[in-house]
Amino acid sequence: MVDKNDEKILNLIQTDGRLSVKRIGQALSLSGPAISQRLANLKDEGIIRGYRADIDLNKLDLSVRAFVQVDVSPDKKSRFYEFVKPISNVLECNVVTGPYSMLLKVAFQVPEELDDLINKLQRFGKTNTLMVFSTPVRQRGFFYEIN
C-alpha cells in the first residue's frame, strides 16, 4: 500500500525518471536513505517496473502510427503472442472486449510497412486498422492528486 510520500515520489519520477535521490528527498523533506528505501520498496512491490525515456517517434521517422484491431480466436492466441512479441514496431498489445480481441499500437516509417504487418496479422483473424492523425494527449503516467 502506498502512502502520500510514495504518491509524491511516483509523481516526481514519472515527470523525470532521472531525478536523484537527493532531489526527491529535498522535494519531500526526507533523507536520502529514506527515499532510497521507499524506492526499493516500490520496486520490490512491482509498482515501479523500470525507467524509460520518452522518445519522440517523429524524430525517428516513425510517423505512420495506427491502432490495429485483430480478432484472434482463443486457440490461436499463443501463436499470435509469439508472432507479435519480437516485432519492435508493435508498441503495445492489449487484450480487449468487443468484436476484436486484440488491440495493437504500432509505429512505422512508411505505410507499406504497416500494410505488410496487417497482411501477416490476417492469418490470425479479421483486422481493422485505425490510422492516427495526431496525438493531442501523449502517453503519460498515472498522477496522484496531492492536497
VMD Tcl script that draws the C-alpha trace (Angstrom):
set ca {
  {0.00 0.00 0.00}
  {1.33 3.40 -0.95}
  {1.15 6.42 1.33}
  {1.20 10.14 0.47}
  {5.01 10.24 0.34}
  {5.07 7.28 -2.05}
  {2.45 9.03 -4.19}
  {4.65 12.15 -4.31}
  {7.68 10.05 -5.25}
  {5.73 8.34 -8.04}
  {4.54 11.70 -9.38}
  {8.09 13.06 -9.37}
  {9.78 10.12 -11.08}
  {7.06 9.91 -13.73}
  {7.81 13.52 -14.58}
  {11.58 12.95 -14.57}
  {12.84 9.40 -14.09}
  {16.40 10.69 -13.74}
  {15.78 12.69 -10.57}
  {18.40 11.95 -7.97}
  {17.52 10.52 -4.59}
  {18.83 13.77 -3.12}
  {16.44 15.92 -5.22}
  {13.48 13.71 -4.38}
  {14.42 13.88 -0.70}
  {14.60 17.67 -0.86}
  {11.18 17.86 -2.50}
  {9.64 15.67 0.22}
  {11.77 16.85 3.14}
  {13.01 13.29 3.69}
  {16.53 11.91 3.95}
  {18.30 10.21 1.07}
  {18.28 6.81 2.82}
  {14.52 7.15 3.47}
  {13.90 7.88 -0.22}
  {16.18 5.01 -1.30}
  {14.26 2.61 0.94}
  {10.91 3.81 -0.39}
  {12.11 3.42 -3.99}
  {13.38 -0.09 -3.21}
  {10.03 -0.99 -1.64}
  {8.12 0.36 -4.64}
  {10.33 -1.73 -6.93}
  {10.00 -4.85 -4.75}
  {6.21 -4.48 -4.76}
  {6.27 -4.28 -8.57}
  {4.80 -0.77 -8.60}
  {7.91 0.63 -10.28}
  {8.69 -1.73 -13.15}
  {11.50 0.27 -14.70}
  {12.65 3.60 -16.07}
  {12.28 4.56 -19.71}
  {13.00 7.50 -21.95}
  {10.11 9.39 -23.55}
  {11.08 9.19 -27.22}
  {9.60 11.35 -29.98}
  {8.75 8.78 -32.66}
  {8.53 11.50 -35.32}
  {12.21 12.32 -34.76}
  {12.95 8.66 -35.54}
  {10.90 8.96 -38.73}
  {8.18 6.68 -37.31}
  {5.30 8.98 -38.23}
  {2.95 6.27 -39.53}
  {1.08 5.24 -36.40}
  {-2.03 3.16 -36.06}
  {-4.16 1.01 -33.82}
  {-4.79 -2.40 -35.33}
  {-7.66 -4.49 -34.05}
  {-7.35 -8.23 -34.58}
  {-9.99 -10.89 -33.95}
  {-7.88 -13.77 -32.63}
  {-9.62 -16.99 -31.65}
  {-8.58 -18.48 -28.30}
  {-6.79 -21.42 -29.93}
  {-4.51 -19.03 -31.88}
  {-3.62 -16.68 -29.01}
  {-0.32 -18.28 -28.00}
  {0.93 -18.31 -31.61}
  {-0.28 -14.72 -32.04}
  {1.65 -13.58 -28.94}
  {4.79 -15.37 -30.18}
  {4.40 -13.61 -33.52}
  {3.92 -10.03 -32.24}
  {6.33 -10.01 -29.26}
  {9.57 -9.73 -31.28}
  {8.22 -7.04 -33.64}
  {9.70 -3.75 -32.41}
  {7.12 -1.74 -34.38}
  {4.40 -3.20 -32.14}
  {4.48 -0.76 -29.23}
  {1.63 -2.38 -27.29}
  {-0.59 -5.43 -27.48}
  {-3.77 -5.33 -25.43}
  {-6.47 -7.98 -24.96}
  {-9.80 -6.14 -25.23}
  {-13.53 -6.65 -25.23}
  {-15.77 -6.15 -28.23}
  {-15.78 -7.57 -31.75}
  {-11.98 -7.72 -31.81}
  {-9.96 -9.49 -29.13}
  {-6.62 -7.69 -29.60}
  {-5.65 -4.04 -29.97}
  {-2.14 -3.28 -31.19}
  {-0.48 0.11 -31.09}
  {2.08 0.26 -33.92}
  {4.52 2.73 -35.50}
  {6.25 2.58 -38.89}
  {8.27 4.76 -41.23}
  {6.12 4.19 -44.31}
  {2.55 2.95 -44.93}
  {3.82 -0.06 -46.87}
  {5.40 -1.47 -43.69}
  {2.07 -1.16 -41.89}
  {0.34 -2.85 -44.82}
  {2.85 -5.71 -44.65}
  {2.17 -6.26 -40.95}
  {-1.60 -6.20 -41.47}
  {-1.30 -8.79 -44.22}
  {0.66 -11.04 -41.84}
  {-1.80 -10.47 -38.99}
  {-4.74 -11.57 -41.11}
  {-3.67 -15.20 -40.79}
  {-4.77 -14.92 -37.14}
  {-8.18 -13.40 -37.91}
  {-10.08 -10.41 -39.18}
  {-8.37 -6.99 -38.77}
  {-9.45 -3.37 -38.58}
  {-6.96 -0.51 -38.74}
  {-7.34 2.96 -37.26}
  {-4.74 5.45 -38.52}
  {-3.51 8.09 -36.07}
  {-3.61 11.66 -37.41}
  {-2.36 13.38 -34.27}
  {-1.87 12.76 -30.55}
  {-3.06 15.81 -28.57}
  {-2.62 13.90 -25.27}
  {0.59 11.89 -25.30}
  {1.19 8.74 -23.32}
  {1.58 9.65 -19.69}
  {1.71 8.02 -16.32}
  {-0.90 7.98 -13.61}
  {-0.51 11.00 -11.36}
  {-1.92 11.26 -7.87}
  {-3.77 14.39 -6.83}
  {-1.80 15.67 -3.87}
  {-3.59 18.02 -1.48}
}
mol new
graphics top color blue
foreach p $ca { graphics top sphere $p radius 0.5 }
foreach p [lrange $ca 0 end-1] q [lrange $ca 1 end] { graphics top cylinder $p $q radius 0.2 }
display resetview
